[in-house]
Amino acid sequence: MAFSTAISGIKAAQANLDVISNNIANASTVGFKASRAQFAEIYASSVSGGSNAGQGVELTEIRADFSQGSLDFTGNGLDLAISGDGFFIVSNGGASEYTRAGSFLVDRDGFLTNESGNRLQGYQGNTDGVITGELGDLFIDTTLVDPKVTSKVTITSNLDSREAAPATTPFAPTDPTSYNSTTSTTIYDSLGNSHILQLYYVKTATANTWDVYTSVDGGTPPAATQISFDPDGTLATASANSIAITTPAAELLSATGVATGAADLVYSVDILATTQLGSDFSVNSAIQDGYGAGQLISFEFDDSGTAFARYTNGQSRAIGQVALASFRNNNGLQPVGGSNYVESFGSGSPNIGVPGNSGRGDIQASAVEQANVDITQELVNLIVAQRNFQANAQVISTEDQATQAVINLR
């Protein structure tokens, strides 16, 4: 019996060596979780109720350690690490797998994948930057962002109350002596072409009253809009607080002087915040709600796993959000290689949602989680496993000597 007992010990020591060597080999593998071998005694009892000696040892489980690994900041915006509990979800040919390895890249089709080509799962954003609730392959859309036509311009400025009416009349955009002040801002037509909106302020002979003229791309200004101010310098209640403008399509010219082909440009200029104080003319802000077509230039993730894209037109919007999965029993997950796991009966079903909710960790962008292997401890474990192997081998040698002595009896 000693032979079989010692052989079981040698097999157990060999299994332990295999686990330890695998831990050491993957000490630099991103997202790797160290494992340890679990053993149990093989014990038999007689039918009569008496006890027998143990019959050796057997490997019962190889249990992974899912404790947090250290984060390594890489500077690569596509590298993601989970700080806390949870797993990334990747699709391997339609089958869901789970991993802590967050080194991702964009494939030729625009999908976020890991190095094995498994597609990262998450919630896609729509064209308005709203994250939808449908789980699927995260896709980075590199097509042009559609332009938005300007519908409103808001000008916040101060007109100098000390100014006198211009000596030159009537008003002419080309004659600076026919107006007191001017400012401009960029606006956009339905095709995303930019145009220059110019505002001219002309003080009238009537106290606290001004005429405001507008011109697009140097075109002929329409009739003036008159505004007046109260003695405290604020816009009078009865005064116009916005200017309605319609620029015909034929007047929307490109840089070459040819009509752009856009629709009539209809918008309003909000001047409600305009003041008339004893201070030099100034423009505090000029805000408009349009923009031209834009090309994707970069995107980055925040702590919630949301990817924000930036475009050449100055716009930004959410294009997707990473989904995470958590399990009641991480040790029930079945490893399938590549630092990936699949669910099993022992792990239970995944609880899928956004990072930071229901016990799921946060996302750390531009970082990866290193293996949680303690090399020093593994080397100590290696020595212990080696001694166990040698000790069991010595049992076999001793048993062999005793058996040989019996055989040699005469």
KAGIJO-V358563 format. One line per field, one symbol per residue. ss: DSSP state (H for helix, E for strand, L for the rest). phi: phi as a letter, one per 30 degrees, with the letter a starting at -180 (. if undefined). A space follows every 50 residues. Layout:
ss=???
phi=???
This chain:
ss=LHHHHHHHHHHHHHHHHHHHHHHHHLLLLLLLLLEEEEEEEELLELLLLL ELLLLEEEEEEEEELLLLLLEEELLLLLEEEEELELEEEEEELLEEEEEL LLELEELLLLEEELLLLLEEEEEEELLLLLEEEEEEELELLLLLELLELL LEEEEEEEEELLLLLLLLLLLLLLLHHHLLEEEEEEEELLLLLEEEEEEE EEELLLLLEEEEEEEELLLLLLLLEEEEELLLLEELLLLLLEEEEEELHH HLELLLLLELLLLLEEEEEELLLLEEELLLLEEEEEEELLELLELEEEEE ELLLLEEEEEELLLLEEEEEEEEEEELLLHHHLEEEELLEEELLLLLLLL EEEELLLLLELEEEELEEELLLLLHHHHHHHHHHHHHHHHHHHHHHHHHH HHHHHHHLLL
phi=.ddddddddddddddddddddddddcdcddidcdbbdcbbdcbbbdddjd ccddckbbdcaccdccddcdccdcicdcdbbcckdkbdcbccijcdbbac dcdcbcddcjcdbddcidddcacdcddcicddccdaddbcdcdddddbdd cabcccbbcddddcdedcbddbedcddcbdbabbacbbcdciddbccccc cbdcddeibbcccbbchiddddedccbbbdedjcddedddcacdbbceed cdcddcicediddeccabcdcdddbbbdbeeacdabcbccaddbcdcaab ccddidccccbddidbadclbdcbbbbdbddddcdbjiicbbdbdddidd ccadeichiddcccdhabcddcdceddddddddddddddddddddddddd dddddddddb
